[in-house]
Amino acid sequence: MNDINNEVKIISYEPQYKEAFKTLNEEWIKTFFVMESSDYKLLDNPEEHIINKGGYIVFALLDGEIVGTCALIRAQEDPLAFELSKMAVSPKAQGKKIGYLLGNALVEKARSLDAEKVFLETNSILVPAIKLYEKLGFKHTEITNPGYDRVDVQMELNFTS
């Protein structure tokens, strides 16, 4: 049996993947929630709102096809902090640890940049996602200034403690 890590390749954002970033995220958001203005802002203009502001977007390629994506958004400069956001894996590729590979790649990116922390917002109905974030080392925190109406869980991963 092939190790999934040999089949899945994590690659960085390129303009030709812009539509895949939006499509993958719209698919899962519309399955569970309603698209909000904050979603459209990031998904319609990822270069302007993520890349050009010092953030990163990665994609998972499986057999040459984009099946997952995730963003690391620069949230504050001093101390450096990022938000892990817009993680989406195609339903046909779920269960292959792709979310973990995406999340881990961006957590390691934040660590390599000497970030103090990475935080995220999610919803309690997304139990597999929460378990994934816990596996990546994120801890539950108090909800403050949620960026979306659907947020009822906030988590963070501190590199300094």
Sequence and secondary structure as in RCSB ss.txt:
>XXXX:A:sequence
MNDINNEVKIISYEPQYKEAFKTLNEEWIKTFFVMESSDYKLLDNPEEHIINKGGYIVFALLDGEIVGTCALIRA
QEDPLAFELSKMAVSPKAQGKKIGYLLGNALVEKARSLDAEKVFLETNSILVPAIKLYEKLGFKHTEITNPGYDR
VDVQMELNFTS
>XXXX:A:secstr
   HHHHEEEEE  GGGHHHHHHHHHHHHHHHS   HHHHHHHH HHHHTGGGT EEEEEEETTEEEEEEEEEEE
ETTTTEEEEEEEEE GGGTTSSHHHHHHHHHHHHHHHTT SEEEEEE TT HHHHHHHHHTT EEE   S SSTT
  EEEEEES  
